[in-house]
């Protein structure tokens, strides 16, 4: 297994095709509660923790209500979508299960804890993960390294002996800053910054279906 002792996955955009769902739910919530959406709001909030994006919606988008109320309302909207089916990306289940045969797996997600638990349980993936961390459980969301550092700590693996699987600019920066080796699976709907991709990723895949133990071993 070389130098890699654990693999840490992002969730949104890597395991599930959910970035558009987040965008739709937040837009609808903002429109229904007096907010004004901006051209950059979607990208501005990518990678933010729940306390960060709910404050952003309250303060910058002028959505009515406290950040806590906004957070609860958006999460309820996400749960409604997930109740209709978990949007697993093609090949994600196979990638997770195949890597879990060789390494302990962690999850470092910007999603709220209830959404992480819902997705993994409903999709039958919870059994594969040794540790899961939501960025709402650490001091700062992506692109800061906190969530990846916490995941590695929970896995009891030094960050430089772990690999991250990420799709977005903020996620790539977060994993890189934490010291993990980075496997990038760029999100086609919200592609990461090209310079960041080049500077942070050791491997770039077209889809998560290409991720297998051989890719990790090659790191």
N, C-alpha and C positions, 0 to 999 in steps of 0.2 A: 504493500500500500504506500510505499515511499514515505514522504514527509507528511502527508495528509492524514490526520487522525480523526477528523470529523468534517461533515458537510453541513452548512447552514443555508437553508432556502429562504428567499423572500416568498410571499404568498400571492399578493395581488399582481397579476401580470406575468407570473412565473408558473404557479400551480393552477390558478383560476383566472379566467378572462373577465376581470371585474372592474378594470379602470373606467370603462364606459358607464358601468352601473353606478359607481361612485359619482361620476360626473353628472349623470342624469338625476340621481336622487338629490344631490346638493343643489343643482340648478332649480329643481322643482320646489325644494324647501325654501330656497331664497326667494323665489317668485311669489310663493304663498305667504311669506312673512315679511314683505316689504323691502327686500334686499335689491341691490342693483349689481348684476353680474358684470364682470369686467373681462376684457379680451384675454388677460393673462391669468385669470383666477384659477383655471384648471391646473395649469403648470405650477403656479405659485404654491398650491396646496399639496402637490404630489410629494409624498415622503413625510409630510408633517404628521406629528402625533395628534391624537384626538384633542387634547387641550390646545394645541397650536392651531389646528385648522378651524376649530369652533370659535376660538378668539378672533381669528382672521375673518371669519364670516360675520361676526358681530361688529367688529371694529372697522374693517376695510370695506366689506360689502354691505354694511349697515343693515344686516338682517335683524329683525326684532327678536328680543329675548336675550337671556343670558347665554354665555358659552355652554353652560351645562344643559340648558334647555335645547339649544341647537344640536349639541352632540346627541342627546337622547332622541330627538326627532329624526335626525339623519340615520342613526343606527337602527331605529325602528323601521325606517324605509328600506334599509339594506336587508334587514331580516325578512321583510315581506318578499323581496326579490329572491332571496335564497330559499324561502319556503316553496317557491315554484320550481326549484332545481338549482343545484350547484353548478356553475359554469366552468367545469374542469376543462383545462386546455388539453388538446390531443397529445397523448404521450406522457402527460404529467404523472398519472398514477404509476405507469411502468417505470418512469425515471426514479420516482421516490422509492418504490418497492425494491428496485434493483440496487440502488445505492445503499439502502438500509441493510442489505445482506452483507455489506462490507465495512460500513462506517456508522457510528452513531450520528443521527441527524438532529439538527436544531432548526427552529423557525424564528426568523427575525422580521416581524411584520409591523407595518404602520397601522394595520387594522386594529380596532378595539378588541379587547379580550373576548367579549361575548361572540363576536363575529368569527374570530379565529377558532374558538371552540365549536361553533356551529358548523363551519366549513369542514373542519377535519373530521368531526364525528359523523356528519351526514354523508360525506364522501368516502368514509371508511378508511381514512388516512391517519387517524390519531395514533394508531398502534405503531406507526413507523417512526414517530418523533420522540426522542428522549427528552427534549426541552423545547418549550415554545415561549417566546418573549414578545409582548406588544410594546410598541414605543410609548404607549401611555403609561407604562410601568417603569420607565427610565426618565432621566432628567430632560433629555432633548431628543427629538425625532431626527430622522434622516434629513440632511446629509451628515449630521454629526454621527460619530461612531458608537454612541452609547448602546444602542440596541444590539449591535453585533458583539460588542465587548461583553454585554450581559449574557448573550447566548453562549459565547465561548466559556464564560465563567460557569454557567450552569452545566455545560458539558464537561467541565474540568479539562479543557484543552487550550493550550496557548493559541492566541489568534494566528500566529505565523505558521501553525500546524493545522489550520482549518481552511476550507474553501467555501466561498459564498457563491450562490446562484442568484443573479440579479438582472433586472430589466430596465431600470430607469436611471436618470442622471443622479438623483439624490441617493438612490440605493447603491449605485456603483461607488459613489464618493464615500458613503458611510462604511461600506465593507472595506474599501481600500484604506481609509483613514484608520480603521481598527486594526489593520495589519493582515487581513485575510488575503489569500489568493482569490482572484475573482474570475468566475465564469459568467460571461454576459449572454443573455438571451434577449436582445433588444425588442421592446414592445413596438409592433408595427403601427399601432394607433397613436402612441406617444413616444416616438423614438428618442433615445438619449442623445445628449450633446455629443457630437462627433469627436471633439477633442478629449472630453472626459472619457469616452469609450476607449480611445487609443491609450490614454495615460493610465487607466485603471485595470483594464481587462487583460488577463493572460490568454484567455480563449474566448472567441465569439462564435455562438451557435445561431443558426437560423430559427430553430425552435427547440422547445424543451424535449421534444421527441428524439433529438440527437444526443441527449445527455445520458451517458451510461458509465459504468465503472472505468472503462478505458480512458475516457476523457479526464476523469479525476486523477487516475494514476499518472497520466502524462504531465500533470502539474509538477 
